[in-house]
């Protein structure tokens, strides 16, 4: 079915649509998780899928994350293409061995024999008052493990195209979806061949004065800040890596050569975050010579995520921090 | 008891001797510093590793432990390629990138040895799920040691395999020590097979030094799993003659204990059986042992002559 049709839908529905299309296309795609069947998943992403695909392909597991991830890895290395839903990214701690010690290294340590086409869907991030064990942004952990791919969609269109690309990829892919974006709506191509290529960094908004690199919920905040600053004649360029690991750095290098100013932002704690890696790679690149101001990192505070909504919002960067950050880099404060 | 054909008995005797010779050679090479990596030897445990492998049918899959040499030889891995891998050569199963802890032959259903104790349980569940999903009629054999049954992954895997009735047989090689810790200090039960009760699956404890019992129980367990009746937990009590690894000075056990177990040697048991039942003549048996030894000599030659991996291999096969 070829179509150029675009439909407005939520990020949640876009993930479900992408996953559904791939399951229709390929019998070997199975979907495993806790309460993903009749319940529809803790965040309702898989609502109704069991009706179409049945219990043999939409499989509720015991609350056993080690078995959930390990079973998916074992299935992937023997010819299926499992998609796993972890109820929250925080619970991956219980399934980390199968991901890090088995899935990620298997192809390499077996001298190229294994193929592990696995997708882990990992709902992450703040915004719900869910507290310290249900709100983390753990993407940096996975970006430290060669063999894994780490992607994160920031819009509904990216969500659909990226989940499809992740399922078609022959490697273990950590697909990090931001919980605060589930309701966010946007245009989504209905074309079943629409894919978002893994390993491609995207320029979300062109500009010439300051480069902002960000993803997740902060992308929308940065875009709002950019619109506000545009009123004052400041042109911010916004870059979304989409694939956090292995990251395509060149578009960021080129952007910084153009603007001479860089802000890197994420919800995850600043120390040891993905932003630090981006900054280091810019410092190592020819873009270093073009910097007109120190690089600015906007990250989560180095604290566990607190419960109270007021406290929670205070630990992750907000729109105004982008505005003030841009001013600071332009010496206008 | 299941009838054993002469051909099968020949394979048992040859392969158990092959496994023993392989490890004697590895130990020798280690002492000469030809093998650098720490090797985890299973001498004394040949009846579980080798015989369980011989009970499999073509196309069945296996997940191995860190102590994998007998298991690998039982499954049918080529000793030349195994030895080359241990020597870190490009002709090895993993082209020199895995070593003794990661022997694997995916194409033929060998899901690999595992450097993580208990790492194989859930992978085996996944492989069994694939067999069930694709209705292949194949069964997965998952090896593990006694210590691994104290890992959470063991309990999660048994529970899941039971709920989903996966075609899976867990074979626990209980060699009475988790590295140096005697079993009495790490679990409060006599038989690990008792743990099957919690998951409503058959659990059987057998003499892991007895080829007859291992073959019989494994054949029946595999048949049970193949029939779609769900997983089985088999515990085989056995003993390793060597230390945990090649740098273990074995302060935790007595020479007398070792000697007691050596009286029950699995290869000796098979040899006695073959003599008593006049399956082979003494001369025939000598020939079988010599053939096994010479196969290992050839494996060493093959491995020694093989090239080391090209340095460019370092950046290959990180991603598919």
Interface residues (C-beta under 8 A of the other chain):
Chain A: X30 X56 X61 X62 X64 X66 X67 X69 X70 X71 X72 X73 X74 X75 X76 X77 X78 X79 X80 X82 X97 X98 X101 X102 X106 X107 X108 X109 X110 X111 X112 X113 X114 X115 X116 X117 X146 X147 X149 X170 X171
Chain B: X61 X63 X92 X93 X94 X95 X96 X97 X98 X102 X104 X105 X106 X107 X111 X112 X114 X115 X116 X119 X121 X122 X123 X124 X125 X126 X127 X128 X129 X130 X131 X133 X134 X152 X153 X156 X157 X159 X160 X163 X316 X317 X318 X319 X320
